[in-house]
Amino acid sequence: MFSTLESKLGNRLVLPNHDAYDELRKVWNGAIDRRPKAIVVCESEQDVVDAVNFAKEENLHISIRGGGHNLAGTAVCDDGLMIDLSNMRGVEVDQAKKVAIVEGGAKLGDIDVATQKYGLVTPTGTVSKTGVAGLALGGGLGYLRGKYGLTCDNIVGAHIVTAEGELIYVHENNHQDLFWAIKGGGGNFGVVTKFEFQLYDLGPEVLAIDVMYDYQDVKSILTKAQEFLENAPDDISFNITAMMLPPAPFLPEALHHKKVVAVSGLYAGDPKNGESVIQPLRELAKPIVDQSGVIPYEELQKKLDVMVQDHIPVYGTSLYFKDLDEKTIDVLLNKLENAPVPTVLSQLWALSGKMNRIPEEETAFAIRDASFVLLLDVMVMPGMDEEVCKQWVDSLYADLLPYSHRNASYLNGIALLESATKNTFAQNYERLLSIKRKYDPSNLFRHNHNIDPK
Ligand SMILES: Cc1cc2nc3c(=O)[nH]c(=O)nc-3n(C[C@H](O)[C@H](O)[C@H](O)COP(=O)(O)OP(=O)(O)OC[C@H]3O[C@@H](n4cnc5c(N)ncnc54)[C@H](O)[C@@H]3O)c2cc1C
């Protein structure tokens, strides 16, 4: 079956009997164990074209791996063809146009390194080793969302291999429908081999917010943070994370196993003007540690990398909220009190500024009127019961759903769930469906928050 493809790709086609197969089918989430029929380790756009054409002819469904960080592990599939872009990580900067041209397997850190050489940035996420492709296609929330919007808002062009095996260039005047759809519609429409992202002047030094409070103050921290958000300038984007600190060597021993609330963020204007603006976020309660201050942008973007372990089984969920009213906070905190394991990362990211001013129909990413998004993950460490953790996450979602905003979730932070997909695409769903039917009527690209063309 694979001989024609093998003649084109040589050892870039990896079959189950190949030594590299088990390593290549691994993704970030250790709970995922899927066995594709073959993996194509692409090194060029032509490799992607060959792989898609082959899948089309052989009636094989396709999964696409950018950085492999998706919680639902949709980069890898059972019995289909996995198109692996992780060797395509090039980033070029067009300084004059202020555009970064980024290959589909790049990590966020690859972009920061290349763009910061010129004092430029594009909004991405907060952990530098995350893949940009899945993040950008599903939204992209980072510390610049208030000032410059989501990652998907800053896609100004893309090279896409469609389900027809055609390599096309989409931008505002070419394949406008597809250009609209990839700004939040996920991997439904083809393989993006290259993105073009808008760049802005920032750095190298920026003012970072990095305060840690005692968990006992969590309720008043959330209430005060919400008050702060009401008048927060676009320059500020911040996240609130409740967790029990691990006994990790990079943390002082006094903090091991301590339950804390961390507030992290960025003031994206002139650091001199930001000190007084960020001050209220440093006084939400009595800090245990406050490392807020001026640091290189690249350092900020890498700060959380040490907290992230790869290949641990993770169960997670997400919901948007309009307000963190007392009842919502109580339901969440009660649930956290009764978590079956201590390895829960519960994040509330404040949403404001530019990302929320973009009209809902302007991009496929529809939820533009929430104030917070919950991103909750449970890491299942050795000895912990995976099924118990999964059930607890499902029950937390069910308990909080009635208090959520539009029953919607950040799709990059939730396992596959048809109702969440539809609720989140909201009024944009029908338009996405018609674009899916046009570009991928046989649902070749189905391993994603799927817009089923049937
Ligand atoms: C440690 C960690 C930190 C994170 N931090 C953030 C954050 O700060 N902000 C945020 O918004 N999100 C964050 N996320 C979530 C992140 O957005 C998703 O995990 C996202 O899927 C990562 O992209 P990826 O390329 O690694 O995904 P992959 O797992 O490789 O792919 C996921 C899906 O995206 C699609 N896809 C991937 N590549 C392509 C491509 N080239 N062309 C077409 N479709 C493609 C496919 O449908 C694929 O199934 C984080 C996740 C992790 C694990």
The ligand as an SDF file (V2000), in Angstrom:
LIG
                    3D

 53 58  0  0  0  0  0  0  0  0999 V2000
    2.1950   23.2620   28.1330 C   0  0  0  0  0  0  0  0  0  0  0  0
    1.0870   23.9110   27.3540 C   0  0  0  0  0  0  0  0  0  0  0  0
    0.9570   25.2870   27.3950 C   0  0  0  0  0  0  0  0  0  0  0  0
   -0.0690   25.9090   26.6690 C   0  0  0  0  0  0  0  0  0  0  0  0
   -0.1820   27.2650   26.7450 N   0  0  0  0  0  0  0  0  0  0  0  0
   -1.1170   27.8870   25.9930 C   0  0  0  0  0  0  0  0  0  0  0  0
   -1.2090   29.3080   25.9850 C   0  0  0  0  0  0  0  0  0  0  0  0
   -0.4790   30.0090   26.6830 O   0  0  0  0  0  0  0  0  0  0  0  0
   -2.1510   29.8730   25.1930 N   0  0  0  0  0  0  0  0  0  0  0  0
   -2.9890   29.1410   24.4250 C   0  0  0  0  0  0  0  0  0  0  0  0
   -3.7960   29.7210   23.7100 O   0  0  0  0  0  0  0  0  0  0  0  0
   -2.9250   27.7990   24.4240 N   0  0  0  0  0  0  0  0  0  0  0  0
   -2.0190   27.1610   25.1850 C   0  0  0  0  0  0  0  0  0  0  0  0
   -1.9540   25.7950   25.1840 N   0  0  0  0  0  0  0  0  0  0  0  0
   -2.9180   25.0420   24.3870 C   0  0  0  0  0  0  0  0  0  0  0  0
   -2.4490   25.0000   22.9400 C   0  0  0  0  0  0  0  0  0  0  0  0
   -3.0210   26.1040   22.2560 O   0  0  0  0  0  0  0  0  0  0  0  0
   -2.8870   23.7140   22.2520 C   0  0  0  0  0  0  0  0  0  0  0  0
   -2.3260   22.6290   22.9330 O   0  0  0  0  0  0  0  0  0  0  0  0
   -2.4720   23.6840   20.7830 C   0  0  0  0  0  0  0  0  0  0  0  0
   -3.1200   22.6010   20.1640 O   0  0  0  0  0  0  0  0  0  0  0  0
   -0.9840   23.5280   20.6030 C   0  0  0  0  0  0  0  0  0  0  0  0
   -0.6450   23.5310   19.2500 O   0  0  0  0  0  0  0  0  0  0  0  0
    0.2150   22.3250   18.6420 P   0  0  0  0  0  0  0  0  0  0  0  0
    0.6190   22.7210   17.2720 O   0  0  0  0  0  0  0  0  0  0  0  0
    1.2650   21.9060   19.5900 O   0  0  0  0  0  0  0  0  0  0  0  0
   -0.9370   21.2240   18.5630 O   0  0  0  0  0  0  0  0  0  0  0  0
   -0.9260   19.7450   17.9730 P   0  0  0  0  0  0  0  0  0  0  0  0
   -1.2200   18.8370   19.0930 O   0  0  0  0  0  0  0  0  0  0  0  0
    0.2770   19.4790   17.1580 O   0  0  0  0  0  0  0  0  0  0  0  0
   -2.1670   19.8190   16.9930 O   0  0  0  0  0  0  0  0  0  0  0  0
   -3.4540   19.9910   17.4920 C   0  0  0  0  0  0  0  0  0  0  0  0
   -4.4090   20.1430   16.3320 C   0  0  0  0  0  0  0  0  0  0  0  0
   -4.1640   21.3740   15.6670 O   0  0  0  0  0  0  0  0  0  0  0  0
   -4.3050   21.2120   14.2830 C   0  0  0  0  0  0  0  0  0  0  0  0
   -3.0100   21.4700   13.6450 N   0  0  0  0  0  0  0  0  0  0  0  0
   -1.7800   21.3940   14.1990 C   0  0  0  0  0  0  0  0  0  0  0  0
   -0.8560   21.7690   13.3000 N   0  0  0  0  0  0  0  0  0  0  0  0
   -1.5250   22.0890   12.1750 C   0  0  0  0  0  0  0  0  0  0  0  0
   -1.1300   22.5620   10.8980 C   0  0  0  0  0  0  0  0  0  0  0  0
    0.1350   22.8190   10.6100 N   0  0  0  0  0  0  0  0  0  0  0  0
   -2.0820   22.7670    9.9610 N   0  0  0  0  0  0  0  0  0  0  0  0
   -3.3860   22.5390   10.2270 C   0  0  0  0  0  0  0  0  0  0  0  0
   -3.8110   22.0860   11.4220 N   0  0  0  0  0  0  0  0  0  0  0  0
   -2.8870   21.8790   12.3790 C   0  0  0  0  0  0  0  0  0  0  0  0
   -4.7640   19.8060   14.0490 C   0  0  0  0  0  0  0  0  0  0  0  0
   -6.1670   19.7620   14.0280 O   0  0  0  0  0  0  0  0  0  0  0  0
   -4.2510   19.0920   15.2730 C   0  0  0  0  0  0  0  0  0  0  0  0
   -5.0280   17.9680   15.5990 O   0  0  0  0  0  0  0  0  0  0  0  0
   -0.9540   25.1360   25.9040 C   0  0  0  0  0  0  0  0  0  0  0  0
   -0.8180   23.7590   25.8680 C   0  0  0  0  0  0  0  0  0  0  0  0
    0.1880   23.1410   26.5810 C   0  0  0  0  0  0  0  0  0  0  0  0
    0.3140   21.6530   26.5590 C   0  0  0  0  0  0  0  0  0  0  0  0
  1  2  1  0
  2  3  1  0
  2 52  2  0
  3  4  2  0
  4  5  1  0
  4 50  1  0
  5  6  2  0
  6  7  1  0
  6 13  1  0
  7  8  2  0
  7  9  1  0
  9 10  1  0
 10 11  2  0
 10 12  1  0
 12 13  2  0
 13 14  1  0
 14 15  1  0
 14 50  1  0
 15 16  1  0
 16 17  1  0
 16 18  1  0
 18 19  1  0
 18 20  1  0
 20 21  1  0
 20 22  1  0
 22 23  1  0
 23 24  1  0
 24 25  2  0
 24 26  1  0
 24 27  1  0
 27 28  1  0
 28 29  2  0
 28 30  1  0
 28 31  1  0
 31 32  1  0
 32 33  1  0
 33 34  1  0
 33 48  1  0
 34 35  1  0
 35 36  1  0
 35 46  1  0
 36 37  1  0
 36 45  1  0
 37 38  2  0
 38 39  1  0
 39 40  1  0
 39 45  2  0
 40 41  1  0
 40 42  2  0
 42 43  1  0
 43 44  2  0
 44 45  1  0
 46 47  1  0
 46 48  1  0
 48 49  1  0
 50 51  2  0
 51 52  1  0
 52 53  1  0
M  END
$$$$
